[in-house]
Amino acid sequence: MLVLSRQRDESIIIGDNIVITVVDIRGDKVRLGIQAPTEIPVHRQEVYEAIQRDSQTSNNGKPSSIPTPRQ
C-alpha cells in the first residue's frame, strides 16, 4: 500500500485520467473529490461490497454467465 500525505486542495493522480483531491479536513474526517472517466466505477468500500453481495445473490452464488464458444 502506498501511503501519501496531502493537505487541503492537494491532489494525487492515478494513471493519466484519475485525480483525487483533498477537498476538506474536519477533525478525523477527510473529504475527497474524485475525477475519473465515467466508464470507471467509483464506490465507497461498503457500497462496493454490497454490490458484490447483490451480484452473487442474483446469480445464486454462481459466477456470471459468459458465453463460451461451441465446440
N, C-alpha and C positions, 0 to 999 in steps of 0.2 A: 504494500500500500504506500502510495506517495502521500506525504503529509506536507502541506504548504501553509505558510502564514500569509494572510491577506488582511488589509484594512478596508474600511468602508470605501466603496467606489473603485476598488481594485478588482481585476479580473484574472481568470485562468482560461486559457484557450486549449481546447482539445481538438486535435486534428486541424483541419482547415476551416471548419464551419460550426463549431460549438464553442460558445462563450458563456462562462459562468461568472457572474459579478456579485460581489458582496453589496447588497443594497442597504442593509441596516443591521445594526447590532444593538440589542437591548437586553441587558442582563445576561442570562445564559442562552438567549435565542439569537440566531443569526438568520436573516432573510436573504435568500439568494435569488437572483434573476438569471434565467437560463434562456439563451438564444440558441435554437437548434432548428435544422430543417424540419418541415412538417412530417416528413417520412420517418423521422427518428422519434419513437415514443419516449416521453419523459414522464416518469411517475415517482411519487414518494414510495419508499420501500414497502410500506404496509399496503398501499394500493396495488403495487405490482404483485405482491404475494396473494392478495385477494383475487386478482385477475387470473393468476396461475391456478389457484384452487378452483375457481369457477370453470376454467377451461378444462381441468381434469374431470370435474364433476359432470360437465356436459358431454364429455367423451367417455363417460363411465370408467374413468381410470385408464383408458386405452390411449396410446399415442395417437395424435391426429392422423387421419387417413390421407396418405399421399399416394396418388395413383402410381402404380408401378407398371412398366412395360410388360405386355403379354408375351409369353414365350411360345 
